[in-house]
Amino acid sequence: MTTPNELRLLPWSGPGDKPCYLSTDNPDGYMSRLADNIEAVQLGTASELLEEASEALDNQGTSLDDMRYLAKELTGALRDVYRVATSRGHLRATSDSGQSAC
């Protein structure tokens, strides 16, 4: 049985927006690769939204409705990026615990 810090937080939520975890010893397995790919898409989307936000803030003609829509999209992207960072932090802490520090 694995301990909670050995579980990988997946980049999507389950029913009720509850976190989903993966328990595996194979970082190259199907679910691990799927999670890696989804994380890459999420990070790419966040990067694109940052560009859009910069442009919208620089444009005096950006409507309030456009800014609200952008804020909603940025909120979702930030949630995804936070989940990726949390997951990777847990994975790193788990892998570092088995190694000695120099």
Summary of the structure (lengths in Angstrom):
residues: 102
radius of gyration: 17.4
end to end distance: 30.1
largest distance: 57.1
contacts: 223
relative contact order: 0.14
helix: 68%
strand: 10%
